[in-house]
Amino acid sequence: MASPSMLTNLAAVVKEAKDEEIPVPKSDDFFESKTFRLLTLILYMGGVSGMGLTLAMYYLFIWDSRMPPLPVFKHTHPIG
């Protein structure tokens, strides 16, 4: 079993390591920029909304929702 002084020392090392910041270099690449992310979000939302609008216009102005008349069968026998 580990001694209490060893656990206290380990806790201090963990606390010190947790508070340490590791610098990450910033990238100037356009494909990792906030502008690119915002542009792709706008294009995606526009594409999805555009397809929804297209489908709505199709159902409003082109789709024929009338049902054809039901066929009448002659010479049928009733069940029962």
N, C-alpha and C positions, 0 to 999 in steps of 0.2 A: 504494500500500500504506500502511496506517496505521502510524504510528510507535509504538515500544514504550511511550513515555511516555503516549501517548493511550490505548493498550490498558489500561495499568495504571490510569489515571484512570477509564476506563469500567468496569473490574472493581470498583473501589471504589464507584462509583455504584450498580452492580447489587447488590453485597453490602449496601449501606446500604438500598436499596429492598426487598430481600428480607426483611430483618429487621424492617421497619416493619409494625406491625399497624394494620389499618383497623377502627375500632370499628363494629359493626353494632348498630343499636338493637334491643332485645328487644321482641317483640310480645306483648301480653297477650291476643291473640285465642285463644279456646278451641279453634278448629279447627287451630291450629298448636302446641298444647300437648302435652306428653308424655302427659297423661291421655287426651286424645283419640286419640292414636296407640295407646296401650295398649288402650283400649276398642275401637277398630276391629280390632285384632289379635285380641282375645278373641272378638269377634263373628264374624270371618272363620273362625277356627279352630273355633268352635262350630258354625257353619253347615256347614263341610266335614265335620266329624266327625259332626254330626247326620244329614247325608244318607248318610254311610257306614253309620252305625248303622241308619238306616231301611232301606237296601238289604239289609243283613245280616239284619235281622228278616224282611224280605219273603222272602228266599231260604231262611231257616230254617223259617218257619211257613206260608207261603202257596204258594210255588212247588212245582209238581208235577214232579218230575224223572224220573218213569217214562217210558220210551219206549213209544210205541204199538207193537203187534205189526206186523211187516213184512207187507205184502200178499202173498198167494199168487196167482200168475197161472196160470191153467189154459190148456191148449192152446198151450203155448209150445214152440218147437223149440230144442234145444240148439245152441250155437254149435260149429261144427267138424264 
